[in-house]
Each structure stands twice: as C-alpha cells, then as structure tokens.
Amino acid sequence: MSPSRVFVLNCSKDICQERMFALGELHANYIPSSILAKKIQCYNERSKKLIPFLQKSCRTHVIDSEQQFSQTKKTLCSFVEPTIVHVRSSGSDGSANVKGQI
C-alpha cells in the first residue's frame, strides 16, 4: 500500500545539528559527536533521491522546518486541517455518548 500524502520537513545539516546539540545539553548522557553529522548528511542524501519518486506517486508537501517550531507546525497543519469527522449514530447504546465526547 502506498502513502496518499507525504510531508518532508526540510532542514539544513547545520540547523539540524545545532538543534540536536541543544537538545543534548538537556540530557546528561548525551555526547555530541561527528557521528551525528554523518547521519544527518546520509539522511539528506537519501532524501534527495527519494523525494522526486514520492512527488510523482503521491501528494508531497515540502515544509521549511528551519523556521521556529510554531511556524513549522502551523504550515504543517495548514495542509492537514480542517479535518472533518462525521459521526453517524448507530443503534448501539454507546453511540450517543460518543457524539457527546466529540
């Protein structure tokens, strides 16, 4: 089964590393290393090959995630929302309760 929609969070190696190091400072066991930089580079190289395939096969949204997290989240949500949930009552006893919770 292939995906119907893909979100690509685009972020440079430098920004990604900076954020990982900042996150690591909060955890005593985290040791920054060159391995992290290599993994980020490898991920970016593989993504460059995969993204054109995804763009041909499904709806692909590339989102600039170098901006503030709140702005990235708003951009991502703009592709997903509004989400409409249709609740249909059935003959079960709990159906009215479910509608009340939504």
C-alpha positions as CSV (number, residue, x, y, z in Angstrom):
1,M,0.0,0.0,0.0
2,S,1.5,3.3,-1.0
3,P,1.0,6.5,1.0
4,S,-1.5,9.1,-0.1
5,R,0.3,12.1,1.4
6,V,3.9,12.7,2.4
7,F,5.4,15.6,4.5
8,V,9.0,16.4,4.1
9,L,10.5,18.6,6.8
10,N,13.3,20.4,5.0
11,C,16.2,21.5,7.3
12,S,19.8,22.1,6.6
13,K,22.5,20.0,8.2
14,D,23.8,22.9,10.3
15,I,20.4,23.8,11.8
16,C,19.6,20.2,12.5
17,Q,23.0,19.7,14.2
18,E,22.5,22.9,16.2
19,R,19.1,21.7,17.4
20,M,20.4,18.2,18.3
21,F,23.2,19.7,20.3
22,A,20.9,22.0,22.1
23,L,18.6,19.0,22.9
24,G,21.6,17.0,24.0
25,E,22.6,19.7,26.6
26,L,19.4,18.9,28.4
27,H,20.4,15.2,28.9
28,A,23.4,14.3,31.0
29,N,24.1,11.1,29.0
30,Y,24.2,12.8,25.6
31,I,27.6,13.1,24.0
32,P,27.8,15.1,20.8
33,S,30.0,13.6,18.1
34,S,30.8,13.6,14.4
35,I,28.6,10.5,14.1
36,L,25.6,12.8,14.3
37,A,26.8,15.0,11.5
38,K,27.5,11.9,9.3
39,K,24.0,10.5,10.0
40,I,22.3,13.8,9.1
41,Q,24.4,14.1,5.9
42,C,23.4,10.5,5.0
43,Y,19.7,11.2,5.6
44,N,19.8,14.3,3.5
45,E,21.5,12.5,0.6
46,R,19.0,9.6,0.7
47,S,16.1,12.0,0.9
48,K,17.2,13.8,-2.2
49,K,16.9,10.6,-4.1
50,L,13.6,9.6,-2.6
51,I,11.6,12.9,-2.8
52,P,11.3,13.0,-6.6
53,F,9.8,9.5,-6.6
54,L,7.4,10.5,-3.8
55,Q,6.4,13.6,-5.7
56,K,5.4,11.5,-8.7
57,S,3.5,8.9,-6.8
58,C,1.6,10.9,-4.1
59,R,0.8,14.3,-2.7
60,T,4.1,15.5,-1.3
61,H,4.4,18.7,0.8
62,V,7.9,20.1,1.4
63,I,7.9,22.2,4.5
64,D,10.7,24.6,5.6
65,S,11.5,23.5,9.1
66,E,14.4,25.9,9.6
67,Q,11.9,28.4,11.0
68,Q,10.6,28.5,14.5
69,F,8.8,25.3,15.5
70,S,5.5,27.1,16.0
71,Q,5.6,28.3,12.4
72,T,6.6,24.9,11.0
73,K,3.7,23.4,12.9
74,K,1.2,26.0,11.5
75,T,2.5,25.2,8.0
76,L,2.1,21.5,8.5
77,C,-1.4,21.9,10.0
78,S,-2.5,24.1,7.0
79,F,-2.1,21.0,4.8
80,V,-4.0,18.7,7.2
81,E,-6.7,20.9,8.7
82,P,-9.6,21.3,8.7
83,T,-10.2,17.7,9.5
84,I,-13.9,16.9,9.4
85,V,-15.1,13.9,11.4
86,H,-18.5,12.7,10.6
87,V,-20.1,10.8,13.5
88,R,-23.0,8.7,12.5
89,S,-25.2,7.4,15.2
90,S,-25.9,3.7,15.2
91,G,-28.3,1.6,17.1
92,S,-25.8,0.9,19.9
93,D,-26.3,2.1,23.4
94,G,-22.9,4.0,23.5
95,S,-23.5,6.0,20.3
96,A,-25.0,9.0,22.0
97,N,-22.1,9.0,24.5
98,V,-19.5,9.1,21.7
99,K,-21.2,12.0,20.0
100,G,-21.2,13.9,23.3
101,Q,-17.5,13.4,23.7
102,I,-16.7,14.9,20.3
